[in-house]
Amino acid sequence: MISYNYPKEKRNSDSTNLLRSLIFEKAGWYLALLANKIKIRPNTVTLISIIPGIYGIYCNSQSNFFMGILFMVIYYLLDNVDGHLARLSKKTSIYGSYLDDSIGIIL
């Protein structure tokens, strides 16, 4: 089920990134399944991901690198969740893609 919903252009790209493929992708799918059960929209997850992203940047600027990295990891996990959730719930949109890309570029 998971591999069939994943876009073709992302299925085979950058398979050398073990951290992403072993941890973030799997955790993202399980969190997306949970979010789908409690009816959270993908764009809501994208907007929520701003909070740990900005706080992670703030922590890094204050030389609190452990907390900064921790919150950036949470941001990255939520960034994975919103894409998986959009594909899982069949709510992909141009607006959602633009929102996700824009926040990614800003952070």
N, C-alpha and C positions, 0 to 999 in steps of 0.2 A: 504494500500500500504506500509506503513512504517513498520508495524509489520511483514509482509511477507518477506521483504528483510533482516530483522535482523537475524543473525545466531542463530540456536537453542541453542548453548551452552551459548550465551549471553542473550537470552530472559528471562530466569528465574533466572539468577545469581545475587546475592546481591541486591535483590529488596528492602532492607531496606535503601539504600542510597537515601534519598529523594531529596537531592540537585542535584545529578546526574540525577535521573530519571525525576524530574519535570522541571529542568531548562536546564541542559547541553544537554540532549538527544533531547529535542524538539527544542532548539535553533540550535543545530548541524544539525538537519534534514532540518530546514528552510534555513540555510546557505549553506548546501550541495545542496539543490535545486537551489539556486541562483548561486552557483559556477558551477553547471552543465549547467545552461542556458548560462553562459558566457564562457563555454568550458575550465574551469580550471581543470587540471589533479590532481588526488589525491596525487601523489608524490610531486607535486608543493606545495600543501597545507602543506604537511609534512615538506618540506624544509623551507617554510615561518614560520612555527611554532617555528623553532629554535630561531628566532630573539627575540620574546617576552619571550621565556623561559630563554635564556641566560641573557637578560636584567633584568628579574625578580630576577634571582639568584644574579646578580650584585647589584641590589637595596637592597636586603636583606643583602648582605655582608657589605653594607654601612649604615646599620641601618635605611634605608628608607623602613620600613616594609609595609606601605600602598601601595606604588608603586610596591614593590616586589610582594605582594599578587595579586595586580591587573594584573600585567603582567603574573604571573603564571596562573591566571584564564583564561586570553586570550590564553595562550599556551594550557591549558587543553581543552578549547572550540575548538580550531583549531585541536587538536588531535582527538576530536570527529568528527569534520567535515570531516577529511580525510577518516576515516573509513566508514562513511555514504556515502560519495561521491563515494568511490570505489565500494561499493555494489550497489548504485543507478545507476552508469554508467556501471556496470558490468566490471570493470577494476581491479578486485582483482588480486594480483600476489604474488608470494613468495618473490620477491624483495621488493615490497611495504610493505609487512608484516615485513620483516627483517629491512627495513629502519625505519619504525614506531617504532618497538620494540627497535631498537638500540638507536634512539634519546630519547625515553622514559627512557631508562636505564641511558643514559649519563646525562640527565637533572634531 
